[in-house]
């Protein structure tokens, strides 16, 4: 996940530096929010998988629902706070959400016990 965060920070900054796009006003908050949310949920999922593997799937589905609700509230606040940059903020949020989710799934698959 740190690799994804570093790539996102570098990519977003480099694109703005090269004038390919304008940075949303709260781009750092978007990246930090999603990184912290994914990190907390990922650590808890690993702990649940080790201690109670029979209910891992239910908790994974619950974590997806919680991430979506928290993300919806967060992006709503960002758009409400700065409606001028709503499109760029929402695009950054969605791209970042997808990349962090892919990183989470890849990590969970790689660390899953083989049966």
Secondary structure, DSSP 8 states (H G I E B T S, - for coil): -HHHHHHHHHHHHHHHHTTSS---TTHHHHHHHHHHHHHHHHHHHHHHHHH-GGGHHHHHHHHHHHHHHHHHHHHHHHHHH-GGGHHHHHHHHHHHHHHHHHHHHHHHHHTS---
